[in-house]
Amino acid sequence: MRSFTLLALFLTIGISSSLAFGLSGNELLQQLKSYSKRSGLSDEGLLNAGRAYGYIGGVYDSVSSTIKIPQDVTYSQIVAIVQKYLKDNPGMLHRKAHVLVKEAITRAFPEEE
């Protein structure tokens, strides 16, 4: 019930576009650390995981029409791709998160020539 309440609160409050595009790679990676935990999430960890997953999903939806991504790719796979990209590129974490998410996705699914 507590998880449902947090989810409802998050969906009610949402995340504004100005806040979303102001997020840094460092902040996104911190939220993803919560996502990667499989059990024992605190309320804050659960909320961070939901924010990160939703943020990545939103950026993915905004770029998916311009990038050829196989139809069987899931949001969980996209989240894993972005998380790996952020972990593998710590020198870029000061950049805007939406830019890093788009870069991670475009590098994972390069344009075929």
N, C-alpha and C positions, 0 to 999 in steps of 0.2 A: 504494500500500500504506500509506503514511504517513497519508493522508487516512482510509482505512478504519480504521486503528488509532485515530486520534483520535475518529472517530465511535463506534467500539465503546467507547472509554473514556468518552466523554460519556454514551452510553446506559447504561453500567454504573453510573456514578456518579450520573447524573441530576441534577436540580435539585429540592431540597426545596421544599415549598409555603411554608415560612416564608421561605426565601431568595427564592423567586419573588415573593411578595407584598411583600417588603421592598425590591425593586428600584425605583429612582427612574427618572423619565423621562430624566434625564441619562445614567444607566447604560445604559438601553435604546437611546437614540440612539447612544451610542458603539458598542454592539454592532452596530447597524444600519449604521453607516458601513462596517464590515467587510463586511456583506452586499452593499452597493451596489458594491463593487469586483468587476469581472467576471473578472479574472485576476491572477495573482501573489500570491495570499493566502499569508500566513505561516501557520504552525501555529496561532498565537494568533488571527490574523484568521479563519481557518476555524472555529475553535472558537467565537469570539464570534458569527460569522454563524449558526452552528447553534443557539447558545443563543437568540439574538434571534428567529430564525425559529420555533423550538420554543415559546418563551415566548408569542409572538403567537398561534401556532396553538392553544395551550392556552387562552388567554383567549377566543379566537374560538370554540372548541368549547364553552366554558362559557356563552357568551351567545347562540350561534347559534339556540337554540330560542326565545329571547325576542325576537329581532329578525328581521324578514322580509328575508332576503338572497337574491337570485336564485341559483338552483341552479348556474348556469354560472360563478359567481365562484370563482376559484382562491385557494389560500393565498398565492401570489405576489402576487396583486392586493391581498389583505388586508394583506400586509406593506408593499406600496407605499403603500397608504392610510395606514397607521399612520406610516410613515417621513415622509411628506409632512406629516401632522398635527403630528408632533413638531418638524419643521423650521420649520413655519409658526407655531408657538406656543412660542417659547423661554422665555417668561415662566412657563410652566406646568411646566417640566421638573423642578422640585423635587418635584412631586407623585408619588404612587405610580404605577408603570408600568401596573399592571393597570387602574387607573382611567382613565388616558390612552388605553390601547388600546381599552377599552370605549367611551369618548367618541368616539374616531376612527371606530370602526365604526358607532356609532349615528348620528353626523352624516353619514356617507357613505350610509347607508341609513335615512333618516328614516321614521317611521311615516306611512303614507298615511292621509289622513282621508277 
